[in-house]
Amino acid sequence: MSEPAEPSEPDDRRERQTGPVTLRGDQVPATTTDQRLLDSRPTGHGADWLHTDPWRVLRIQSEFVEGFGALAELGPAVSVFGSARTRPGDPAYELGVQVGRALVEAGYAVITGGGPGSMEAANRGAHEAGGTSVGLGIELPYETGLNEYVDLGVNFRYFFARKTMFVKYAQGFIVLPGGFGTLDELFEALTLVQTRKVTSFPVVLMGTAYWGGLVDWLRSSALSHGTISPADVELVHVTDDVADAVRTVSTWDDQVRPWNPARRGTIDR
């Protein structure tokens, strides 16, 4: 998942996926489920939340149950992130297609946010290569639904439930150029690795020109001020080469599972 695409003018063709439910036209609400959960502004009597939030827990629980059930037998997979605003023909889009294809050839399923742009590109590469193409959609104000290259799709209302699935069912992250949403997922993954909530989890940034400034800032500012350690900077691997990106993920994966019968492909080492 990355930042939402540019919003279009509301009309009768609006569509939103709310969990398993599809809403169109006048049925599309003005707010999202996440927004209503997190918005602390009062909407009547101050104790109204007592009659709503406890029930939200059941809906949140159902999202975890649905996600776990859908992905439990997925096998080795890699989550790929990038901008929703990338268009076909853009070098970043074509890079996403190559990444999706190469991951499938190396024996991995591909997980994305299921949207357009770079997410669609990675799903497309996986789908066209005959692999498993997964999309984890999210309810957004201008949600467009899952892209056409998703073979296995799960729609979520809550970001935190969805983000759990990105990490739990992946052997690593490959991050294409993206905006706020991509940065959110990138730094959440790095935080989980840094704090050892997850182990042996590679994070690869595709595009030295795009990500170089961020990595330089980590070294020149964050590291120099002592807010991160030298080892933290090494948690990311930056490359322009698709084979190198996939090899980085598979090398980490092999350290955890030296023999992995679910990996049906190989890449040059």
C-alpha positions as CSV (number, residue, x, y, z in Angstrom):
1,M,0.0,0.0,0.0
2,S,1.1,3.5,-0.6
3,E,-0.6,6.9,-0.8
4,P,-4.0,6.9,-2.5
5,A,-4.3,8.0,-6.1
6,E,-5.4,11.4,-6.9
7,P,-9.1,11.8,-5.9
8,S,-11.7,12.0,-8.7
9,E,-14.9,14.0,-8.7
10,P,-17.6,12.2,-6.7
11,D,-20.4,10.8,-8.8
12,D,-22.8,7.9,-9.1
13,R,-19.9,5.7,-10.2
14,R,-18.1,5.9,-6.9
15,E,-17.2,2.6,-5.4
16,R,-15.8,1.5,-2.0
17,Q,-14.9,-1.9,-0.7
18,T,-15.8,-2.1,3.0
19,G,-14.5,-5.4,4.2
20,P,-16.4,-8.0,2.2
21,V,-19.1,-5.5,1.2
22,T,-19.0,-3.4,-2.1
23,L,-20.7,0.0,-2.0
24,R,-21.5,2.2,-5.0
25,G,-23.1,5.6,-5.7
26,D,-25.2,7.0,-2.9
27,Q,-24.3,4.0,-0.7
28,V,-20.7,5.2,-0.3
29,P,-20.4,6.9,3.2
30,A,-18.6,10.2,3.7
31,T,-16.1,8.6,6.2
32,T,-14.2,5.4,6.5
33,T,-14.3,2.9,9.3
34,D,-10.8,3.7,10.5
35,Q,-11.7,7.4,10.5
36,R,-14.7,6.8,12.7
37,L,-12.7,4.7,15.1
38,L,-9.8,7.2,15.5
39,D,-11.8,10.4,15.4
40,S,-12.0,11.6,19.1
41,R,-14.4,14.5,18.5
42,P,-17.6,14.1,20.4
43,T,-20.7,13.2,18.4
44,G,-23.4,13.6,21.0
45,H,-23.4,12.4,24.6
46,G,-19.9,11.9,26.0
47,A,-20.5,8.3,26.8
48,D,-21.7,7.3,23.3
49,W,-18.4,5.4,22.8
50,L,-19.5,2.9,25.5
51,H,-22.2,1.7,23.1
52,T,-20.0,1.5,20.0
53,D,-16.3,0.8,20.6
54,P,-16.9,-2.6,22.4
55,W,-18.7,-3.8,19.3
56,R,-15.9,-2.6,17.1
57,V,-13.6,-5.1,18.8
58,L,-15.6,-7.9,17.2
59,R,-15.3,-6.4,13.8
60,I,-11.5,-6.0,14.3
61,Q,-11.3,-9.6,15.5
62,S,-13.1,-10.7,12.3
63,E,-10.6,-8.9,10.1
64,F,-7.7,-10.8,11.8
65,V,-9.6,-14.1,11.5
66,E,-10.4,-13.5,7.8
67,G,-6.8,-12.5,7.0
68,F,-5.3,-15.4,8.9
69,G,-7.7,-17.8,7.3
70,A,-7.0,-16.6,3.8
71,L,-3.2,-16.4,4.0
72,A,-2.4,-19.3,6.3
73,E,-1.5,-21.7,3.5
74,L,0.1,-19.1,1.2
75,G,3.7,-20.4,1.5
76,P,6.8,-18.2,1.1
77,A,5.9,-14.7,0.1
78,V,7.4,-11.2,-0.2
79,S,5.5,-8.0,0.3
80,V,6.1,-5.3,-2.3
81,F,5.3,-1.7,-1.7
82,G,5.3,1.4,-3.8
83,S,3.3,4.4,-5.0
84,A,-0.3,4.1,-6.1
85,R,0.3,7.1,-8.5
86,T,2.8,5.3,-10.7
87,R,1.4,4.8,-14.2
88,P,2.0,2.1,-16.8
89,G,4.9,3.0,-18.9
90,D,6.7,4.8,-16.0
91,P,10.1,3.2,-15.2
92,A,8.9,2.6,-11.7
93,Y,5.9,0.7,-12.9
94,E,8.0,-1.5,-15.3
95,L,10.4,-2.1,-12.4
96,G,7.5,-3.3,-10.3
97,V,6.5,-5.8,-13.1
98,Q,10.0,-7.1,-13.2
99,V,10.2,-7.5,-9.4
100,G,6.9,-9.4,-9.3
101,R,8.0,-11.7,-12.1
102,A,11.4,-12.3,-10.5
103,L,9.9,-13.2,-7.1
104,V,7.6,-15.8,-8.6
105,E,10.5,-17.3,-10.6
106,A,12.4,-17.5,-7.3
107,G,9.5,-19.4,-5.7
108,Y,7.7,-16.6,-3.8
109,A,4.1,-15.4,-3.8
110,V,3.8,-11.6,-4.1
111,I,1.8,-9.5,-1.6
112,T,0.9,-5.9,-2.3
113,G,-1.7,-3.4,-1.1
114,G,-3.8,-4.5,-4.1
115,G,-4.2,-1.0,-5.5
116,P,-3.1,0.7,-8.6
117,G,0.4,2.0,-9.6
118,S,3.4,0.1,-8.4
119,M,1.2,-2.3,-6.5
120,E,-0.6,-3.3,-9.7
121,A,2.7,-3.6,-11.4
122,A,4.1,-6.1,-8.9
123,N,0.8,-8.1,-9.0
124,R,0.9,-8.0,-12.8
125,G,4.4,-9.4,-12.9
126,A,3.5,-12.2,-10.5
127,H,0.2,-13.0,-12.3
128,E,1.8,-13.1,-15.7
129,A,4.6,-15.3,-14.4
130,G,2.0,-17.8,-13.2
131,G,2.6,-17.3,-9.5
132,T,0.3,-16.3,-6.6
133,S,-0.6,-12.6,-6.7
134,V,-2.0,-11.4,-3.4
135,G,-3.7,-8.0,-2.8
136,L,-4.5,-6.7,0.7
137,G,-6.9,-3.9,0.1
138,I,-7.9,-1.1,2.4
139,E,-11.0,1.1,2.8
140,L,-10.1,4.6,1.7
141,P,-12.1,7.7,0.8
142,Y,-11.3,7.2,-2.8
143,E,-10.9,3.4,-2.9
144,T,-10.8,2.0,-6.4
145,G,-10.9,-1.7,-5.4
146,L,-8.4,-4.4,-6.0
147,N,-6.5,-4.3,-9.3
148,E,-7.2,-6.9,-12.0
149,Y,-4.0,-8.8,-11.5
150,V,-4.9,-9.9,-7.9
151,D,-5.7,-13.6,-7.7
152,L,-6.2,-13.7,-3.9
153,G,-7.6,-10.6,-2.4
154,V,-8.5,-9.7,1.2
155,N,-10.1,-6.3,2.0
156,F,-9.6,-4.6,5.3
157,R,-11.3,-1.7,7.2
158,Y,-8.4,-1.2,9.6
159,F,-4.8,-0.3,8.7
160,F,-3.3,-2.1,11.7
161,A,-5.0,-5.4,10.9
162,R,-3.8,-5.2,7.3
163,K,-0.3,-4.2,8.2
164,T,0.0,-7.3,10.5
165,M,-0.7,-9.5,7.4
166,F,2.0,-7.7,5.4
167,V,4.6,-8.7,8.0
168,K,3.3,-12.0,9.3
169,Y,3.0,-13.7,5.9
170,A,6.1,-12.3,4.2
171,Q,9.8,-13.4,4.3
172,G,10.8,-9.8,3.5
173,F,9.9,-6.4,2.0
174,I,10.9,-5.0,-1.4
175,V,10.1,-1.3,-1.5
176,L,9.6,0.6,-4.8
177,P,9.6,4.4,-5.0
178,G,6.6,5.7,-3.0
179,G,5.1,8.3,-0.7
180,F,3.8,8.6,2.8
181,G,2.1,5.1,2.8
182,T,5.2,3.5,1.5
183,L,7.4,5.3,4.1
184,D,5.0,4.2,6.8
185,E,5.3,0.6,5.9
186,L,9.0,0.9,5.4
187,F,9.7,2.4,8.8
188,E,7.3,0.1,10.6
189,A,9.2,-2.9,9.2
190,L,12.5,-1.3,10.2
191,T,11.2,-0.6,13.7
192,L,10.0,-4.3,14.1
193,V,13.5,-5.5,13.0
194,Q,15.3,-3.0,15.2
195,T,13.3,-4.0,18.3
196,R,13.6,-7.7,17.4
197,K,9.8,-8.1,17.1
198,V,10.7,-9.9,13.9
199,T,14.0,-11.5,13.0
200,S,15.8,-12.3,9.8
201,F,13.6,-9.9,7.9
202,P,15.3,-8.3,4.9
203,V,14.2,-4.8,3.7
204,V,15.3,-3.9,0.1
205,L,14.9,-0.4,-1.4
206,M,14.6,-0.4,-5.2
207,G,16.1,2.7,-6.8
208,T,19.3,4.3,-5.6
209,A,18.5,7.7,-7.1
210,Y,15.1,7.8,-5.3
211,W,16.1,6.3,-1.9
212,G,19.7,7.6,-1.8
213,G,18.8,10.9,-0.2
214,L,16.9,9.2,2.6
215,V,19.7,6.8,3.4
216,D,22.2,9.7,3.3
217,W,20.0,11.6,5.8
218,L,19.9,8.5,8.1
219,R,23.7,8.5,8.2
220,S,24.4,12.2,8.3
221,S,21.6,13.3,10.6
222,A,20.0,10.5,12.6
223,L,23.2,8.5,13.1
224,S,25.3,11.6,13.8
225,H,22.9,12.7,16.5
226,G,22.9,9.3,18.1
227,T,19.2,8.5,17.6
228,I,20.0,5.3,15.7
229,S,23.0,3.0,15.7
230,P,25.4,2.2,12.9
231,A,23.8,-1.3,12.7
232,D,20.4,0.3,12.1
233,V,21.5,1.9,8.9
234,E,22.6,-1.6,7.7
235,L,19.0,-2.9,8.1
236,V,18.2,-1.6,4.5
237,H,19.7,-2.8,1.3
238,V,19.6,-0.3,-1.6
239,T,19.9,-1.5,-5.2
240,D,18.8,-0.9,-8.8
241,D,19.2,-4.5,-9.8
242,V,16.1,-6.8,-9.6
243,A,18.2,-10.0,-9.3
244,D,20.2,-8.5,-6.5
245,A,17.0,-7.5,-4.6
246,V,15.5,-11.0,-4.9
247,R,18.8,-12.6,-4.1
248,T,19.0,-10.5,-0.9
249,V,15.6,-11.7,0.2
250,S,16.3,-15.4,-0.6
251,T,19.7,-15.4,1.1
252,W,18.1,-14.2,4.3
253,D,15.3,-16.7,3.9
254,D,17.7,-19.6,3.4
255,Q,19.4,-18.7,6.7
256,V,16.1,-19.3,8.4
257,R,14.9,-22.2,6.3
258,P,18.0,-23.9,4.6
259,W,15.7,-26.4,3.0
260,N,12.4,-25.0,1.9
261,P,10.2,-27.4,-0.1
262,A,7.7,-24.6,-0.8
263,R,10.3,-22.6,-2.8
264,R,9.9,-24.0,-6.2
265,G,12.4,-21.8,-8.1
266,T,16.0,-20.7,-7.9
267,I,17.9,-17.7,-8.8
268,D,21.6,-17.1,-9.7
269,R,23.7,-16.6,-6.6
